[in-house]
Each structure stands twice: as C-alpha cells, then as structure tokens.
Amino acid sequence: MTAASPLPPQRTPWAWAVFGALFGLIGATLWFAPAQWLARLVATQSSARVLLGDARGTVWHGSAQLILSGGTGSQSASRLPDRLEWTMRPSWRGLDLSVHAPCCMPSPWRMQAAPRWAGLTLRMEDHPTQWPAELLIGLGTPWNTVQAHGTLLVSTRGLALLWIDGRLTVTGGAQVDAQDMSSRLSTLRPMGSYRLTLEGGSPTVLRLSTLDGSLQLSGSGQWVGSRLRFEGEASAAPDRLDALSNLLNILGRRDGARAIIKVG
C-alpha cells in the first residue's frame, strides 16, 4: 500500500491571534499616525520651504501653523495668523483632502489626490481664497528684500497638477490678483494692483499684467521641464520715478525708466 501523504500543518489558534493582533496594530498605527509625520514629509518634499509648525492631531485630521521659509538654513520665515486645519479620508479614488484657514478661506478648500503609475494627480475644486502678501516675505530672496504688502486674491478654474516621473503637468488654470501692493523700498503706497494668470497645457503659460497704479508690470513666460522661463518689464509713471527707483533697481536690469525682468 502507498503511504498516505502527510497533512499540512494546521495553524494553531494562538498563531491566528498573533497575526490578527499584528494586523490590527499596523492599522491602528496608520490610522492614529501623529500629525508630526505629515509635517516631516511636507518639510522634506518642499526642501523646508513649506513647514507645518506645532502640528497637532493626526495625519488624517489635524492642524498646524503654516510657515513659509527660504529653505534649509534660511533665516527668513513668515506664518499665517491662523492655524491651518486639514482632513484626509481614503476613498476608492485615492484621498479626499480638505484644508481650511479661517483667515484666508470662506470655507474649506477640497482637493482629491489620486495615485497613478509612477506619479500622482491632485485635483482642486474651484475655490476663492485670500492671502496676505506679507506671507511671501518668508520665501527669502527677493521677497524678503522687496517686503511686499497687500492682498492676494487667488481663484482656480479646473486646476489639476499631475506628477509623473518627477515631471509636473498642469491642466486648468488659476488667477492671482495682487491688490493695493506696497513695498518697503518705496514711499509710494499703494504702488498698484496686478494680475497673474496661469494657463495649464503643454507648455504651461504664466502672464503678468497691471490692473492699475503708478508701477507698471507686464510679462509672460512658460515652464520648460521643471524650470520657469519668464521675461517682462517694470516701469514707473514719469512723476513717480523717484519714488519707485529703488524698487526698479531690485526688480531687474535698469534701462532708463524701466527695469528688464528675466527669470530662467
């Protein structure tokens, strides 16, 4: 007679209990992951230009002080007057995210993050926000020199950001209206109001125009790969040239009463 094949070993009840406990521990660790984990991730991915200070709560629901800085080792920093609050929830599409800063948003700003092969898509709902221009000072040169003051009105239109293999593609658009801007480099207050528009596509285009004021700004540019190439000019009304001369020297290469702006 042929010998019967040995039966496979049976898992004992305690083995299943250990497996279940480990699985539950991993799930609980992820679900109750502290907000500081998210703060470290944001700091690393932004090269310390965006910081979540005094992060409280969890990765999924928390709040922090939003801080902008010039990057690792920078001495400049600026922060929002109110705490930034966020909520993240997993969904079949990826992650549903909402952020809210009472100082700058009439209601929470909702976004959707969806993983893709070798990348990520972030879609933003159309939502108006309002930010103090002083927040830009923390980004370092040239913002800490110009020290702009005023109000930034930001609106989006079907805006979506797609990262694939480290390359960024933009669809939709956004608009920033910089209202009643002033600078420590000029005694003229305000100097003017300006509009910056972003138009997604290939390539993504950036346009700058003047809405009103004695300081005239204009220009256009586009992203080539991950770099912005922008050309424009700044000029002053003849009777305001003396008041704006120092600022023109900072904005670009002087050519008489105007400054040539070139980035990239």
C-alpha positions in Angstrom: 0.0 0.0 0.0 1.1 3.5 -0.7 1.7 5.6 2.4 -0.8 8.4 2.9 0.6 11.9 2.3 1.1 13.9 5.5 -1.5 16.5 6.1 -0.3 20.2 6.0 0.3 21.6 9.5 -2.7 23.4 10.9 -2.4 26.9 12.3 -3.0 26.9 16.0 -5.5 29.4 17.4 -2.7 31.4 19.1 -1.0 31.9 15.7 -4.1 33.4 14.2 -4.5 35.6 17.3 -0.9 36.9 16.9 -1.5 37.6 13.2 -4.7 39.4 13.9 -3.0 41.5 16.7 -0.2 42.5 14.4 -2.5 43.4 11.6 -4.6 45.5 14.0 -1.6 47.2 15.4 -0.4 48.2 12.0 -3.8 49.5 11.1 -4.1 51.5 14.3 -0.6 52.9 13.9 -1.5 54.2 10.4 -4.9 55.5 11.5 -3.6 57.3 14.5 -0.3 58.4 12.9 0.6 61.7 14.5 0.4 64.9 12.6 4.2 65.4 13.1 4.7 62.6 10.5 2.9 64.7 7.9 4.9 67.8 8.9 8.2 66.0 8.4 7.0 64.7 4.9 5.9 68.2 3.8 9.2 69.7 5.0 11.3 67.1 3.2 9.3 67.3 -0.1 9.4 71.1 -0.1 13.1 71.4 0.9 11.9 73.1 4.1 10.2 75.9 2.1 6.8 74.9 3.5 6.6 74.0 7.1 3.8 72.8 9.4 4.8 74.1 12.8 3.3 72.9 16.1 1.4 70.2 14.3 -1.4 68.7 16.4 -3.8 65.8 15.9 -3.2 63.0 13.4 -2.2 62.7 9.7 -5.9 62.3 8.9 -7.3 65.1 10.9 -5.1 67.8 12.4 -3.9 71.4 12.4 -0.6 73.3 12.3 0.9 76.7 11.9 1.6 77.2 8.1 5.1 78.7 7.7 6.9 79.7 4.5 10.7 79.9 4.6 13.6 80.3 2.2 14.6 76.6 2.6 17.1 74.7 4.6 19.3 77.0 6.6 17.3 80.1 5.7 16.8 82.8 8.4 13.6 84.2 6.9 10.2 82.8 7.8 6.6 84.1 7.8 3.4 82.5 9.0 -0.3 82.7 8.7 -2.1 84.5 11.6 -4.5 81.5 12.0 -3.8 77.8 12.2 -4.3 75.6 9.1 -6.7 72.7 9.6 -6.9 69.6 7.4 -8.9 66.4 7.0 -7.9 63.5 4.8 -10.1 60.4 4.1 -9.3 57.4 1.9 -11.8 56.8 -0.9 -12.0 54.5 -3.9 -10.5 57.3 -6.0 -7.5 57.9 -3.7 -7.6 60.5 -0.9 -10.2 63.2 -0.4 -8.5 66.2 1.3 -9.9 69.5 2.7 -7.9 72.3 4.1 -9.1 75.4 5.9 -7.5 78.6 7.3 -10.2 80.9 8.8 -8.1 84.0 7.9 -8.0 83.2 4.2 -10.8 80.9 3.1 -14.6 81.4 3.4 -15.0 77.6 3.6 -12.7 74.5 3.4 -10.9 74.0 0.2 -11.4 70.5 -1.1 -9.0 68.5 -3.2 -8.6 65.0 -4.5 -5.3 63.1 -4.7 -5.2 60.0 -6.9 -2.2 57.8 -7.3 -1.0 56.9 -10.8 1.7 54.7 -12.2 4.9 56.4 -11.2 3.1 59.6 -10.2 0.2 61.4 -8.6 -2.7 63.6 -9.7 -4.0 66.4 -7.5 -7.4 68.0 -8.5 -8.6 71.1 -6.8 -12.2 72.3 -6.7 -12.8 75.9 -7.9 -12.5 78.0 -4.7 -11.6 81.6 -4.0 -9.1 82.3 -1.3 -7.5 85.5 0.1 -3.9 85.7 1.5 -1.7 88.4 3.0 1.1 89.3 0.6 3.4 89.5 3.6 3.4 85.7 3.7 5.8 85.8 0.7 8.5 87.5 2.7 9.4 84.2 4.3 10.4 82.7 1.0 13.7 84.6 1.0 15.3 86.4 -1.9 13.9 88.6 -3.5 10.7 88.6 -1.4 12.5 89.5 1.9 14.2 92.4 0.2 11.0 93.8 -1.6 8.8 93.0 1.5 5.6 93.3 -0.4 2.4 94.2 1.5 -1.1 93.9 0.2 -3.8 91.3 -0.5 -3.6 88.3 -2.8 -6.9 87.1 -4.2 -6.5 83.5 -5.6 -9.0 81.7 -7.7 -8.8 78.4 -9.6 -10.6 77.0 -12.7 -10.5 73.3 -13.1 -6.9 73.2 -11.8 -5.2 69.9 -11.6 -1.5 69.0 -11.1 0.0 65.8 -12.4 3.4 64.4 -11.4 4.8 61.6 -13.4 8.4 60.5 -13.1 9.2 63.8 -11.3 7.8 66.0 -14.1 4.9 68.3 -13.4 2.0 68.8 -15.9 -0.8 71.4 -15.2 -4.3 71.5 -16.6 -7.0 74.1 -16.0 -5.9 77.5 -14.7 -5.5 79.9 -11.8 -5.6 83.6 -11.3 -3.9 85.8 -8.6 -5.0 89.4 -8.2 -2.4 91.3 -6.1 -4.4 94.3 -4.8 -3.1 97.6 -3.4 0.6 96.5 -3.3 3.3 98.4 -1.5 7.0 97.8 -0.6 9.4 99.0 2.0 11.6 100.1 -0.9 9.2 102.8 -2.0 7.4 105.6 -0.1 4.5 105.3 -2.6 1.5 103.5 -1.1 -0.1 101.8 -2.8 2.0 101.3 -5.9 -0.7 99.5 -7.9 -2.7 96.3 -8.4 -1.6 93.4 -10.7 -2.9 90.1 -12.2 -1.0 86.9 -12.6 -2.7 84.2 -14.7 -1.7 80.5 -15.0 -2.9 78.6 -18.1 -2.3 74.9 -18.0 -1.3 72.9 -21.0 1.9 72.0 -22.9 3.5 74.3 -22.2 2.1 75.9 -19.1 2.0 79.6 -19.5 2.3 82.4 -17.0 1.2 86.0 -17.7 1.6 89.2 -15.7 -0.4 92.4 -16.2 -1.2 95.7 -14.4 -4.7 96.4 -13.3 -3.9 100.0 -12.1 -1.2 102.0 -10.4 2.0 104.1 -10.9 4.2 101.0 -11.1 3.5 99.2 -14.4 4.3 95.4 -14.6 4.0 93.2 -17.6 5.4 89.9 -18.9 4.9 86.3 -19.8 6.7 83.0 -19.5 6.3 79.3 -19.6 7.6 76.2 -17.8 10.2 74.2 -19.7 10.6 70.9 -18.0 10.6 71.9 -14.3 12.0 75.4 -14.9 10.2 78.7 -15.3 11.4 81.0 -18.1 9.9 84.4 -17.8 10.5 87.8 -19.4 8.9 91.1 -18.6 9.4 94.7 -17.6 8.6 97.1 -14.9 8.3 100.9 -15.4 7.2 103.9 -13.5 4.9 106.8 -14.3 7.2 109.8 -15.1 6.0 111.8 -12.0 6.6 108.7 -9.7 10.1 107.6 -11.0 12.0 109.0 -8.0 9.6 107.2 -5.5 10.0 103.9 -7.4 13.6 104.0 -8.5 15.0 101.8 -5.7 12.4 99.1 -6.3 13.1 99.1 -10.1 16.8 98.5 -9.3 15.8 95.3 -7.4 13.2 94.1 -9.9 15.6 93.8 -12.9 18.3 95.3 -15.1 17.7 99.0 -15.4 17.2 100.5 -18.8 16.4 104.2 -18.2 12.9 104.5 -16.6 12.2 100.8 -16.8 13.7 97.5 -15.5 14.0 94.4 -17.6 12.8 91.3 -15.7 14.2 87.9 -16.7 13.8 84.6 -14.8 15.4 81.3 -16.0 
